[in-house]
Amino acid sequence: MNRVAIIGSGFSALSAASYLSRSGFEVDVYEKNSSLGGRARVFHEQGYSFDMGPSWYWMPDIFEKFFDDFEKKPSDYYNLTRLSPAYQVFFEGEDKVEIPSSIDEIYTLFDSIEPGAGNQLRKFINSAEFNYKAAMDEIVYKPGKSVLELVTPETVSRVNQFFTSIRSTIRKRFTNPQLIKILEFPVLFLGAKPEDTPAFYNFMNYADLVLGTWYPMGGMYKIVEGMTELARSLGTKFHTSSSVDEIVVQDGEAKGLIVNGEFKEADFVLSGADYHHTETLLSTTDRQYSEKYWSKRTFAPSALIFYVGVKKKLKNLLHHNLFFDEEFDEHAVEIYDEPKWPNKPLFYVCAPSVTDSSVAPEGHENLFFLVPLAPGLEDSEEEREKYFDKVMERLERRTGNQIREAIDYKRSFCVSDFKSKYNSYKGNAYGMANTLRQTAFLRPKIQSSKVSNLFFTGQLTVPGPGVPPALISGKISSQLIINEKLKHLSHADI
């Protein structure tokens, strides 16, 4: 009982691979694409290095915990720098707010925008810190098997936070619309609207404003390279361009995979690929969740992404730039309630070359644009170009840069690409949203109830979307496999 076949090579799969290899398993990772990293891949063109997926490095303590489990540190694999300012937000008119890296400076900033807001933020952050520690020390490392996993002395004392929204909590303390948007922004990483996200998740504000925004020099792919190096050192074998066609099941037990038409025997199968897609690799009788089930879930947004190279340096841009200069709620409705291409989209621009000269040729700028979209939309080159012009016009106007005339590289990525490259359900970009009805034990299960020795990991199961949760998901799933092996061994002894 020592062989594990892992489908996919995203963060959760890489995490699980290291834990399982360390525990004595023979681990093979099968990745359909030509490079490792799942949605966190990288590509190089014309001297530019473009991270394709995650661009925010939050919750550094979770990365530290992961590497510490192997007596390593993040600095053994990549060098972090804390961004200061952390990011900037563009609002309507000419208003713009830079978020400092110091929480004391942030208190002062809030007071300058809304008298008394600094003190209100202190109280809010104290609650957020309490929830962060309760979540990270206990809840998020649970396997999502029972509601009792949510019951701790800390959560019992604040149970109402699971039944009130982050939006209502914020708006009880703050009235300024800019501050409200700044505080509601972090829950977008959970993939849901603020009014649908439990107040308990205000711990994301603690992660944002106190723990800070970081960047691994060389790009986010340095994390993938570090985790891959660690896994390989422990014995993991990686196979790229290896598309999984079927999960082989005999007598209700996973026996291995069909990869590029060839059978690969395994004692355990762990999928870090899209959960819905993984179940399509099984016969209908072996699937836990029906198409009707998936159609009723709330999925995190998809995205229209542009990777852009500019042959000059730009002014008035930070590493992270949020354009909230149009109506937040209107765009949210067009993602979740009445899915369609947004009329006046909010968008995000990452300019890593502001921090890191290695990701662009000298004197050039590396830009990453992201427009959140409803999953399942039909996209075309014409639609993509229409939205490129929309966001570029606003970017140029708000920053005072003439950019389009200096573009020397451009590539887009949208709903259809998320489907084709990552087998993503409806082309979602971030998995399943962490709404109240999709939290913890209410998410799709890590361990299959239909097929023994089949497990799942990643952003559609516990704990949820995001890079740090993916590391945790890998640890949880690997521990369940280790426990299953021990159970088999004890039965064999009997």
N, C-alpha and C positions, 0 to 999 in steps of 0.2 A: 504493500500500500504506500508506495513512495513516489509515484509519478503524478505530476500535476501539469495539465495543459491549460494555458491561459490564453484567452481570446482577447486581442487588443493590447496596446502598449501605452495607454494613457497613464496619468498620474496614479490612479487607483491600482491599475495592473502592475505598474512598476513597484509601488509600495508593497503589494501582496507578494510579488516575486521575491523581494529581498527577505521578507519575514519567513516565507516558506522554504527558501533555499537555506537560510540559516538553521531552520529546524530539521534539515536532513532530507528534504524532498528533492527529487530530480524535477526541475522546473523548465518547461519549454514555453516560450511566449511567441504567439503567432500573430503577426501584424499584416493586415491586408495591403497597406501602403508601402512605399519603397523606403520610408524612413520611420524611425521610432518617435513616440511622443503623443500619438493620437491627435487631439485637437490642438495640442501645444507644439506642433511641428514648426520648422523654420525653413525658409528658402532664401537663396542668394542670387541676386541678379545685378549686373552692372556695378558691382562694388557695394551694393546695399545688402543688409542682412535683415530680413523681415520675420519677426515672430508672427505666426499665423493666428494664434489664439489668445490665451490669457496674457494680459499686459499689466495687471495690478498684483503687487506682492504685498499682501496684508497678512496679519496674524503670524509674525515671524516665529513666535514661540512654538507653533505647531510644526514648522519645519525643523526647529531645534530639537523638539521631542522625537521626531522621526529619526533624525540622524543619530541622536543620543542613544536610541535603542540599539545601535550598532557600534557604540563607542566612537562615533564620528561627530563632526560639526559641519554646518553648512560651509564654513570657511575652508574646509578640506577640499571643497569642490568648486566654489565660486565666491566672489567677493561682493558683499552687499554695501550699498550706499543708501542712507536715508535721505529722501527727497525733501528739500526745504526751499520754497514752500512745497507742501505736499501736492497740491493741485490748485487750479483756479476754475471758477464758475462764471460764465457769462450769462447775465440776466437781460431782461428787456431794456430797451433804450441804450444808454452808454454804461450801465452799471456792470461792474466786474468785481468779484471778491476772490482774493488769494487766501487759501487756508494755510496758516503757519504750521510748522512742525512741532511747536511747543504748545502744550495744553493751556498754559498760563496766558500765552499770547492769544490763543483762541478765545479764552474767557473775555479778554480785553476787546477783541474784535467783535464778539457778540454784543457786548455793552455799547460799543460805538454805533452799532446798527439799530439796536433796540434797548433803551435804558432798562437795566435790571435783568437783561437776558443772560448776562454772565453768571449771575448767582443761580438762575434757573437751570443753566447748563451744568453747573456744578452738581446740583441735585440729580439732574437727569443722568449725568455721567456716573455718579455714585451708584445709582440703580443699575446702569449698564455694566459697570465693573462687577457688581455682585452677580448679575446674570451670566456674564462672561465666564467667571470662575466656576459657577455652578455648572454651566454647560460644558466647558472644556475639561473640568476635572472629573465629571461624572457622565452626563447624559449622552454626549456625542460619541462616546466610545462603547455604547450599548448596541447590541445587534438588532434592535427593532422587533423583538419577538412579543413584547407585552406592554400594555399601558403602565404597568408597575415600574417600568424603567424610567418613567418621568417622575416617579414619586420619590423625592428626597426631602430631607428637612428644609432645604432651601426652596424647592419648588412648592412644597405644601404651604409655606408661609406666604407665597406670592402666586397662588394658583389662579387668581383673577387675571394675571398677565397672559394666560393662554386663551382667554375669552374676550379680551379687549385688543384693539388693533394698535399697531405702532403709530398710525396716523392720529388716532384720537388722543393717545398719550402725548404726542408731540404738540398737538394743537391746544392742549390744556395749559401748556407752559409758555408757548411762543405765539405771537400774532404776526410778526413780520414775515411776509411770504418768502423772502430770500432765505431767512434762517430755517424756515420750515422745509424748503426744498433741499437745503444743505443736509439737514438731519434725516430727511426721508430718502435721500439718494442711496445710502449704503444698503438698504434692504433690496435694491434692484439686483444685487448680487445673489439674492435668494430666489429671484425669478418671479416675484409676484408684486401686485400693487400694495402700497403701504396700508390701505384700508382692509386688505385681506391677509395681512401678515400679523401674527400674534405679537403683542407688546413685548413678550419675553425676548424677542429677537433684537431688542435695542442693544444687545451686546455687540452688534455690528458697529454701532456708533463708538463704542469703546475701542474696538479694533481700529477704526478709522482715526479718531481724534487723539487717542492716547498712545496706542501701540505704533501708529504711524504708517506711512507709505514708503516702501523700500523698492530697490531695483538691483537685480544681480547684473553686475557689469558684464557686458557681452551679450546680454539679452536673456529673456525668460527661458530660452532653450538650454541655458547653462544648467538649470535645475534638472531638466530631462537628462542631460549628459551626465550630471553628477549621480543621479539615481540609477541610471543605466550602468555606470562604472561600478557603483556599489553592488548592484545585483549580480553583475558579471563576476566580481571578485568573490562572491558567495557561491557561484556555480550556475547561475541562471544562463540558459541558452536562448538567444533571440533569433527569430526567423522573420525577415521582412518579405514583402511581396508574397505573402502566404495567406490567401483568402480561405476562410473556413466555410465549407459548403454544407456541413451537417454535423450535428452532435449525435454520435452513435449511442443508442440506448438499447440494452438487452435486458429483458425481465425487470424493467423498471429501474435499471441502474446505468449511469453514464459509464461508457467503456472507452471513450476517446473521441477523436474528431476526424472528419474527412477534410483534408487540407490540400487544395489544388488537385483534388481527385484522388488523393492518397490517404489511406487510413493511418492515423497516429494514435497508438494505444495510450491510455492514461487511466490511472485509478481515480483521479478526481478531475473535474472540469470546472474552471473558474472563468466567467466571462466579465471582462471589463468593457466590452462593447455595449452598444445601445441595448437596453433590456428588451424592448419590444422586438428588435431585430433578432436578438439571440433566441427568443422563443420561436421565431419562424424557422430556426434551424432544427426544431423538434417537430415530431408529428403533432397533430392537433390534440390528440388525447394526452400528450405529455406536457402541454402548456398549462400554466397556472392561470393566466389572465386572457380573457376574450378580447376580440377587437372592440366590442362594446365597452368593456372596462377602460381600454386605453383612450377611446374617443371621449370619455367623460372626465378624464384627468385634466388638471390645469397644468399646461406646460409652460416652462420659461420661454422667453422670446427666442426667435431666430434673429438673424442679423444680416444686414448688408454691410460688407466690409470692403474698404479700398486700401490697397498697399501702394503708396505713392512716393516716388523719389523726386526731389526738387533740387535743381542745380544752382542753388544759392542758399544762404542762411536767411532765416526769417526772424522778424521781431515780434515781441509781445506774445510769444508762445512759451508755455512751460512744458514739462514732460507730459503731464496729464491736464487735459482741458475739456471741461464739460460745457456744452452749449444748451442752457436751460432758458433760452431767450424766447421760447414759444410756450404755449400752455401745456403744462405737465400732464394734467388730467385728460386733456383731449387726446394726446398721443397714447396714453394708457388705455383709453377706451378702444382705440383703433388697434391695439395689440390683443386685449383680452376679451372685450365685450362685443365689439362689432368688427371682427378682423378684416382689415383692408390696408392698403398702402397708406401711410399717414399723410395727411394734408400738410401739416406744418411740423415736420419731425424734430424731436430733440436729437442731438448726436454728440459723439465723443471723439476727440482727436488726441492721439498719443504721438508725441514727438520724442522718441528715445534718444535721438541724436543731440538733443539739448543737453543731455546728461552724459552720453556715451559716444565719443567720436568714432568708435570702431564699427558702428552699424551703418555708416554712410561714407562715401568718398569725401575727401577733404573739401570743405567749403559747401557741402551739400546738406540737405535735410531729409530725414527719414520720417514719413508720416503714415499713421494708421488711423483710418476713419471707421467709425462704427455707428450705424443707424439701427436701433432696435426695431424689429418687425414681428408681426404675428407669424407663428409657424404655420406652414401649410400654404402660404401664398404662392401663386405662380409668378416666377420672375423671368425677365428677358433682358437682353443687352440694352434694349431701348429704355426699359424701366430703370435699369441700373444707371444709365447715363443721365437720365432725367433727374435722379436723386443726387448724383454726383454734382451736377450743376447747382442744385438747390443748396447743398451744404457748402460747396465751395464759394458761392456768392456770399453767404453769411460769414464764412471764415475770413474771406478777404476783406469784407466790409468791417468786421469787428476788430481785426488785428492790424488793418492798414497795410496788408501785404498784397502784392500782385503775384499770385502763385501759378495760375494756370499756364501762363506763358513760359514758365521756367520748369515745367514738369518734363522729366526725361525718362520716367518709368511709371507705369500704372497697371495694376491688376485688381480685379474684383473677385469677390467670393460671396455667395448668397444662398438662399434656401435650397436650391437644387444642388449646390455643391456640398452642403451639409448632408444631404441625402446620399449623394453618390460617393463622397469620400469617407463618410463616417457612419453610413447606414442609419442616420439619425431620424427618429420618428417625426414625421411632418417637417423635417429639416430644422428642428429646434437646435439652438446653439448651447443651451445651458442645462438641459435635462428637465426634471420635473420641479415645479415651484414648491417652496416650503410654505404652503398655506396651512391653516389649522387642521384641515381634513387630510392633509398630506404630510404630516409631521411624524417623525419617529416611527412607531409601530404601525402607522397607517400608510407607510410607503411600501412599494413592492418589496417582497422579502429577499434577503440575502441568500437563504437556503431554499432550494426548490422543495415544494411539498409534494410534487408529482414524481420527480426523478431523484433517486438517492445519489449522493456524491456529485451533485450539480449545484454550483454556487454562482452568485452574481456580486459584482462590486461596481462602484461608480456613482454618478450623479443622479441616477434614477432610483437608487435604493438609499439606505441610510449612510451617512447623516443628511446628505443633500448636495446641492450644486456648489461649485467653487473648488479651487485648488486645495486649500487646507482640508476641507471635508473629504476630498478624494484620497488624500494621504491616510486619513483616519479610516475611511471605508476599506481601503486595502488591508489595514491592520486588523479590522474587525473580521473581514471575510477569511483572512489567513488563519486567524485564531479558531474560527469555526471548523475549518478544514483540519487543523491540528487536533482539535477536540474529537472530530469524527474518526480520525485515524486511531487515536487512543481508545475510542469506544470499540472499534473493530479489533484492536489488539487484545483488549480485555475480554471480549467475547471469544476470541480464538483461544485464550488461555483456559477459559471455562470448558 
